[in-house]
Amino acid sequence: MIRILIADDDPYIRESLQVLLGLDPELDVVGTCGDGEAAYQFVQGHTVDIVLMDIRMPDCNGVEGTKKLKSLPNPPAVLILTTFDDDEYIIEALRSGANGYLLKNVPPSRIISGIKTVNDGSMLVHPDIARKLAGLVSSGPQPADLTSSEAEERRRLLLTGQGLTQAEWHVVQLIADGKSNKEIASALFLSEGTIKNYISAILDKLSLRDRTQLAIYYLKM
């Protein structure tokens, strides 16, 4: 059972989402609240797997709420619901640790499948938002103008925006460092077979041919 907290300042949306999610036997809405601070307080007293978070809320918006939640010792995943005029929040929320973004106008089934995707540990970004994210990042400071940590964060945002999971992102980093499959497996405490599967998935998602292309692609970002 996936335990969900809904955070949205619109009571109608809260009620609608609660009814919608209640139709799936794998989902359990354990509470609702009106802003990020209330979500932060609720999570400290209840077991929550995922917070379904609106991004524009008074007092404590989705970005600030995500920061607060991710400061907890065992934070829940945060899935942001947003609209296309929320550009200024997109990168900041991802940097704050949000596990995914969905548009508010997606079909109900997409919200349910998105919750399950995030609960499985994957990063979820709606394709339209991923394209906007890439545009927002590429229109900002170029890698030569960034510190090494800022450049690394830029790469992470671009790659996770294209569908890579956090585990796959770590594999890409190690490939770019010139590590072999055996060294990557050792560093991540996984089998070489698992690493090969990760690399195949990464190449497929990025439409690249081999690990050399992948390393070049990463370093040019």
C-alpha positions as CSV (number, residue, x, y, z in Angstrom):
1,M,0.0,0.0,0.0
2,I,1.4,3.4,-1.0
3,R,0.5,6.0,1.6
4,I,-0.1,9.5,0.1
5,L,-0.5,13.0,1.6
6,I,-2.2,15.6,-0.7
7,A,-1.0,19.2,-0.3
8,D,-3.0,21.7,-2.2
9,D,-4.6,25.0,-1.2
10,D,-7.7,24.4,-3.3
11,P,-10.2,22.3,-1.2
12,Y,-12.0,21.2,-4.4
13,I,-8.7,19.8,-5.8
14,R,-7.9,18.1,-2.6
15,E,-11.2,16.4,-2.4
16,S,-11.2,15.4,-6.1
17,L,-7.7,13.9,-5.8
18,Q,-8.7,12.0,-2.7
19,V,-11.6,10.4,-4.4
20,L,-9.6,9.6,-7.5
21,L,-6.7,8.0,-5.7
22,G,-9.1,6.1,-3.4
23,L,-10.3,4.2,-6.4
24,D,-7.0,2.3,-6.7
25,P,-6.6,-0.4,-4.1
26,E,-2.8,0.1,-4.0
27,L,-3.1,3.7,-2.9
28,D,-4.1,5.0,0.5
29,V,-4.6,8.8,1.1
30,V,-3.6,9.2,4.7
31,G,-4.3,13.0,4.8
32,T,-4.8,16.3,3.1
33,C,-3.4,19.8,3.9
34,G,-3.3,23.3,2.4
35,D,0.4,24.2,2.1
36,G,4.0,23.0,2.4
37,E,4.4,23.8,6.1
38,A,1.3,21.8,6.9
39,A,2.6,18.9,4.9
40,Y,5.9,19.1,6.8
41,Q,4.2,19.0,10.1
42,F,1.9,16.2,9.1
43,V,4.7,14.0,7.8
44,Q,6.5,14.3,11.2
45,G,3.6,12.6,12.9
46,H,2.5,10.1,10.3
47,T,4.0,7.5,7.9
48,V,3.8,8.9,4.4
49,D,5.4,7.5,1.3
50,I,4.6,10.2,-1.2
51,V,3.5,13.8,-0.9
52,L,1.4,14.9,-3.9
53,M,2.3,18.6,-3.8
54,D,0.8,21.7,-5.5
55,I,3.6,24.1,-6.3
56,R,1.7,27.4,-6.0
57,M,0.3,27.8,-2.5
58,P,0.1,30.7,-0.1
59,D,2.3,30.9,3.0
60,C,4.5,27.9,2.1
61,N,4.6,26.9,-1.6
62,G,5.7,23.6,-3.1
63,V,9.3,24.5,-3.4
64,E,9.7,25.5,0.2
65,G,7.6,22.6,1.3
66,T,9.8,20.2,-0.6
67,K,12.9,21.7,1.0
68,K,11.4,21.2,4.5
69,L,10.3,17.6,3.7
70,K,13.7,16.7,2.3
71,S,15.4,18.0,5.5
72,L,13.8,15.2,7.5
73,P,15.8,12.1,8.4
74,N,13.6,9.8,6.3
75,P,11.8,12.1,3.9
76,P,8.9,11.0,1.7
77,A,9.1,11.2,-2.1
78,V,7.6,14.5,-3.4
79,L,5.6,14.5,-6.7
80,I,4.8,18.1,-7.8
81,L,1.7,19.0,-9.7
82,T,2.2,22.1,-11.8
83,T,1.0,24.3,-14.7
84,F,3.0,25.7,-17.6
85,D,3.3,29.1,-16.1
86,D,5.4,27.8,-13.2
87,D,8.7,28.0,-15.1
88,E,10.5,29.9,-12.3
89,Y,9.8,27.0,-9.9
90,I,10.8,24.0,-12.0
91,I,14.6,23.9,-11.6
92,E,14.4,25.1,-8.0
93,A,12.0,22.4,-6.9
94,L,14.1,19.7,-8.6
95,R,17.2,21.1,-6.9
96,S,15.3,20.9,-3.6
97,G,14.8,17.2,-4.1
98,A,11.4,16.8,-5.8
99,N,11.1,13.3,-7.3
100,G,9.0,14.4,-10.2
101,Y,6.7,16.8,-12.0
102,L,3.3,16.3,-13.5
103,L,1.0,18.7,-15.2
104,K,-2.4,19.3,-13.5
105,N,-4.3,18.6,-16.8
106,V,-3.0,15.0,-17.3
107,P,-5.6,12.2,-17.2
108,P,-6.4,10.7,-13.8
109,S,-4.7,7.4,-14.8
110,R,-1.4,9.3,-15.5
111,I,-1.4,10.7,-11.9
112,I,-2.0,7.2,-10.5
113,S,0.8,5.7,-12.7
114,G,3.1,8.6,-11.8
115,I,2.7,8.0,-8.1
116,K,3.6,4.3,-8.6
117,T,6.6,5.2,-10.8
118,V,8.0,7.6,-8.1
119,N,7.3,5.1,-5.4
120,D,9.4,2.6,-7.3
121,G,12.4,5.0,-7.0
122,S,12.3,6.5,-10.5
123,M,12.4,10.2,-11.4
124,L,9.3,11.3,-13.2
125,V,9.1,14.4,-15.4
126,H,6.2,15.0,-17.9
127,P,7.7,15.0,-21.4
128,D,6.5,18.6,-22.1
129,I,8.1,19.8,-18.9
130,A,11.3,17.9,-19.7
131,R,11.6,19.9,-22.9
132,K,10.9,23.1,-21.1
133,L,13.4,22.2,-18.4
134,A,16.1,21.6,-21.0
135,G,15.4,24.9,-22.6
136,L,15.5,26.7,-19.2
137,V,18.8,25.2,-18.2
138,S,20.5,25.6,-21.6
139,S,19.4,29.3,-21.7
140,G,21.1,29.9,-18.4
141,P,24.9,30.1,-17.6
142,Q,26.9,27.8,-19.8
143,P,29.2,25.1,-18.3
144,A,32.3,27.3,-18.6
145,D,30.7,29.9,-16.4
146,L,29.7,27.5,-13.7
147,T,31.6,26.0,-10.8
148,S,32.2,22.2,-10.9
149,S,29.3,21.6,-8.5
150,E,26.9,23.8,-10.5
151,A,27.9,22.1,-13.8
152,E,27.3,18.7,-12.2
153,E,23.9,19.8,-11.0
154,R,23.1,21.1,-14.5
155,R,24.0,17.7,-16.0
156,R,21.9,15.9,-13.4
157,L,18.9,18.1,-14.1
158,L,19.2,17.6,-17.8
159,L,19.6,13.8,-17.6
160,T,16.9,13.1,-15.0
161,G,14.7,15.4,-17.1
162,Q,15.2,13.0,-20.0
163,G,14.0,10.1,-17.9
164,L,17.1,8.7,-16.1
165,T,16.7,7.5,-12.6
166,Q,19.0,8.5,-9.8
167,A,20.7,5.1,-10.0
168,E,21.3,5.6,-13.7
169,W,22.6,9.1,-13.2
170,H,25.3,7.7,-10.8
171,V,26.2,5.1,-13.4
172,V,26.7,7.8,-16.0
173,Q,28.9,9.8,-13.7
174,L,31.2,6.8,-13.2
175,I,31.3,6.0,-16.9
176,A,32.4,9.6,-17.5
177,D,35.1,9.1,-14.9
178,G,36.4,6.3,-17.0
179,K,35.4,3.4,-14.7
180,S,34.9,-0.1,-16.0
181,N,31.7,-2.1,-15.4
182,K,33.5,-4.0,-12.7
183,E,34.6,-0.8,-11.0
184,I,31.1,0.7,-11.2
185,A,29.6,-2.5,-9.8
186,S,32.0,-2.4,-6.9
187,A,31.4,1.3,-6.2
188,L,27.6,0.9,-6.3
189,F,27.5,-2.5,-4.6
190,L,25.7,-4.1,-7.5
191,S,26.5,-7.0,-9.9
192,E,28.2,-6.4,-13.2
193,G,25.0,-7.9,-14.9
194,T,22.9,-5.2,-13.2
195,I,25.3,-2.5,-14.4
196,K,25.1,-3.8,-18.0
197,N,21.3,-3.6,-17.8
198,Y,21.5,0.0,-16.5
199,I,23.8,1.0,-19.3
200,S,21.6,-0.6,-21.9
201,A,18.6,1.3,-20.5
202,I,20.5,4.6,-20.4
203,L,21.7,4.3,-24.0
204,D,18.2,3.5,-25.1
205,K,16.7,6.5,-23.2
206,L,19.3,8.9,-24.6
207,S,19.4,7.3,-28.2
208,L,23.2,6.8,-28.0
209,R,25.2,3.9,-29.4
210,D,27.8,3.0,-26.8
211,R,29.4,4.1,-23.5
212,T,32.0,6.2,-25.4
213,Q,29.2,8.3,-27.0
214,L,27.6,8.5,-23.5
215,A,30.8,9.8,-21.9
216,I,31.2,12.4,-24.6
217,Y,27.5,13.4,-24.4
218,Y,27.8,13.8,-20.7
219,L,31.0,15.9,-20.8
220,K,29.6,18.2,-23.5
221,M,26.5,19.0,-21.5
